[in-house]
Amino acid sequence: MYARNVERFTDLAIAAFMWTFRMSVVAIVVIGSAATLTQGRFPFDIWLRLVVDGLTLGSIYALIALGYTMVYGILRMINFAHGEIFMAGAMGGYFTAITLSGMGLLNANPLLSLVSVGIMMLVAAAVSVTIALLVERLAYRPLRNAPRLVPLIAAIGASFFIQYTFRGFLGPGIFPYPQVTFLAQDVGLPFVRMRWVEVLVIVAAVIMMAALYAFVMRTKVGTAIRAVSEDKATAALMGINVDRSIVTTFALGAAMAGAAGVLYGLMFRQVFYFTGFIPGIKAFTSAVLGGIGNIPGAMLGGLFLGQVESIGPQLFFTGLGVPVPNQLRDVIAFTMLVMILIFRPSGILGERLARQRA
Amino acid sequence: MLLRRLAAIALLALFVVAACQPGAQPTPGQGTPGTGETPGTGQETPGTGETPGTGETPGTGETPGTGETPGTGETPGTGEIPDDPLGVVEIPAGEPIHIAFWGVISGPDAALGEDSRRGVEIAINDRGELHGREIRLSSQDALCTPEGGATAATALVADQTIVGLIGSTCSAETAGGIGTITDAGFTTISPSNTRPAFTDPEQRGPELDGYLRTAHSDAIQGVVAADFVYNELGITEAATIHMSEAYSEALVGVFEARFQELGGTITGSGATQRGETDMRPLLTDLAAGNPGAIYYPLFTAEFGFVTAQVRDIQGLEETVLLGADAGFSAEAMNASGPNVEGAYLSSPDFTAFGGGYQEFLQKYEESFGSAPIQIFHAHAYDATNILLDAVEQVGVEVDGTLYVGRQALRDAIFATSNFEGITGTLSCDEYGDCSAPVIAIYQITPEIAQDPDANWPPDPFWRPEE
């Protein structure tokens, strides 16, 4: 009887704590936002600008997140080396850009610039795919039937391995992406200042995500991938080559990450061997936010995280008088991750996936 | 199948070899495994020194570095084994004198540590031999973070063959590691920490007893920057960005205080973090205050991200950009891209350095094939010479074994006065400040913005009036 009472009390205490936590987060968000908006420190065009920032950053997160979510969907493992695969793409893109700029193609005219960017993305995707397939073959496939923690540790090891291999070959220095003059120009939109590179990032990301979704949903290979992620043994019995489906999944995710690496390089204009770490973690967060294993979820999660990161600090904290709101950017991002994990462990779109599976 | 497996293994081996190559750093203790046992015997020596009870040994032990000891040091075999409250480093005959460098030698700020380490190496080469022995240098990577500093410090104090330390490079590393170093009785001289608190009489704590520096304090650098913006450029409204770490936070604090004291307004303070890449929301936030100048003393990568993105923000197209010594490198200019043209940086005034600097530059070029890649090589050179002078002074040779008392060494370094270094005439005060600071403001020319590697460094643009 006593023990049951203690148990009940503990449950109550936890519930009360959770309630307080949830309410205080909601209170900060609501009061902070209201205060900021009434103060009117930021005019409308600044908010629009922040939305654009969030949209571009979110698109890159979303592209990387796809790799996490697809590999999780098919293997039930978190491929922590994915951030490094993204970095490898950015590096590949950098060296292509240097070559193209040496040939005078990069800045010849807008059309050639776009073609060059296309070539960079293709090369970057190729580099990323090569490395992802090597990692899959050497580090993950031998461990496929091992306990679930083993491939996870292998992934962390692979992540360090790739990082320091790049450092060994290329050195610890920073590689500055060459400036593409066309992309740095203003588009000339009425309400918000937007450069062509931002348009490029958003458009390219949308096209790639649409293509990926169509590929997975409409083609035979895509169907095979979905079948393997639902049930490996049954899929094998139906005559599906499981290994090939897994390899294709890795290749697709890596191609997205590699192309995202070029977009990232064009936007932020510097890469080095550690570049993949933070975007990798943020993209993983996006994948969890959207519901890991769910492809539209990863896209949505990425865009959502991008928005929260760029608008959040200003919106929530300026009104509360927090002196340096931008410092709290990661706090917001990861608080949101914690909230999602507590209150909706399956992620934003997780439920639909579960229903589909059932 | 076998062939494929062999090919895979060969590829793997290639990767491993490549990964080990340039970043490979000598791990202390590996070279001289036998000497790792010395701490035990080193601890015993004071005990045996006390037993004779003659009273002379403790007497000389308590007043080290007063100028009497070098006499005995130069005539080997006649000295007494010193008694030292912090322990004695014992270097057997034929073994080198081991000093260690700790600082950032990997990641985006690797140039900062690499440049300082080169200064240390040149000083060691110039010295040749000390007490008839070679000087051995080992390095620990402290990653420019407090955690890295703590890890490096733990590794350093575990190696009792190390006589003295040069480092760290980033103030954050010192904040993380100095307690361990001081507690173990080691003494370190930093060539590039600039956080004011480290040598401030009011803020310096006992954990910094083993810490000195030849770099300038940012209490000076921040004031020069603020004076330049307010008085020289006539800008009265400025915004700042710092990095939530020991160096830039303190420097921005000094700048803001001085700027407001002069009558200026700080329109906004932003902060970023190591590893942050998207500065646009932060800059958009600052743009709302319409600052005439932005002061952002950030490290290489973050300096580059801000500079590359700042002109895209509405309202910041023409804002004056002002960085500090952490961004004063060709590497940071490369990271910034063409936008860096016209930006200002505060940094030590190389033209004010002593006559030996030109000769030093020649040696640097000869040894490493380029002009200095960062700014603290000369400070590192001076720091190393101060350390080696002190070792020369307090080292006592008895029967072929060299003894260096740790407290005696520390006292001798603190007693340094009128040392003729290449950064100026240096005297260490009781708070560990050995610097002779002269700060200038530099402007990035179009040539440097176009091709930083070929045209680095810039010439001083403005100097504070005395």
Contacts between the chains, C-beta under 8 A, distances in Angstrom:
chain1	res1	chain2	res2	distance
A	41	B	288	5.9
A	42	B	288	5.7
A	45	B	314	7.3
A	46	B	284	5.8
A	46	B	287	7.6
A	46	B	288	6.2
A	49	B	280	7.8
A	49	B	284	5.4
A	49	B	313	7.8
A	49	B	314	6.9
A	50	B	281	5.7
A	50	B	284	6.0
A	53	B	278	6.7
A	53	B	280	4.5
A	53	B	281	5.3
A	53	B	284	7.2
A	54	B	281	7.9
A	57	B	278	5.2
A	134	B	11	7.9
A	137	B	8	7.7
A	138	B	8	6.4
A	138	B	12	7.2
A	161	B	15	7.5
A	161	B	19	7.7
A	164	B	19	4.8
A	164	B	23	7.7
A	165	B	15	4.9
A	165	B	18	6.3
A	165	B	19	5.0
A	167	B	19	7.1
A	167	B	23	6.1
A	167	B	106	7.1
A	168	B	15	7.7
A	168	B	18	4.2
A	168	B	19	3.7
A	168	B	20	6.7
A	168	B	21	5.6
A	168	B	22	6.7
A	168	B	23	6.6
A	169	B	18	5.1
A	171	B	22	6.1
A	172	B	23	6.9
A	172	B	106	4.9
A	172	B	107	5.8
A	172	B	108	7.3
A	172	B	110	4.3
A	173	B	108	7.8
A	173	B	110	7.2
A	173	B	111	7.6
A	173	B	331	6.4
A	174	B	108	5.4
A	174	B	300	6.5
A	174	B	301	6.2
A	174	B	304	6.7
A	174	B	331	6.2
A	174	B	334	6.4
A	174	B	335	4.7
A	176	B	304	7.3
A	176	B	334	4.8
A	176	B	335	5.6
A	176	B	336	7.8
A	176	B	337	5.9
A	179	B	337	5.7
A	179	B	338	6.0
A	184	B	312	7.7
A	193	B	312	7.7
A	193	B	314	5.0
A	195	B	312	6.0
A	264	B	277	7.8
A	267	B	278	8.0
A	268	B	277	4.8
A	268	B	278	6.9
A	268	B	305	6.2
A	268	B	308	7.1
A	268	B	309	7.4
A	269	B	304	7.8
A	269	B	308	4.8
A	269	B	337	5.7
A	270	B	301	6.7
A	270	B	304	5.3
A	270	B	305	7.0
A	270	B	308	7.2
A	270	B	335	4.8
A	272	B	107	7.7
A	272	B	108	5.7
A	272	B	301	7.2
A	274	B	107	6.2
A	274	B	108	7.5
A	274	B	275	7.6
A	275	B	277	8.0
A	277	B	275	6.9
A	278	B	275	4.6
A	278	B	276	7.5
A	278	B	277	7.1
A	279	B	277	7.6
A	309	B	278	7.8
A	309	B	281	7.5
A	310	B	278	7.4
A	310	B	280	7.4
A	310	B	281	4.4
A	311	B	281	7.7
A	313	B	281	7.0
A	313	B	285	7.8
A	314	B	281	6.9
A	314	B	284	8.0
A	314	B	285	5.7
A	318	B	285	7.9
A	323	B	269	6.3
A	324	B	269	5.5
A	324	B	270	6.2
A	324	B	271	4.4
A	325	B	285	7.0
A	326	B	270	5.4
A	326	B	271	5.9
A	326	B	272	6.8
A	326	B	281	6.5
A	326	B	282	4.3
A	326	B	285	6.2
A	327	B	244	5.9
A	327	B	271	4.0
A	327	B	272	7.7
A	327	B	273	7.2
A	329	B	276	7.7
A	329	B	281	7.5
A	330	B	273	7.0
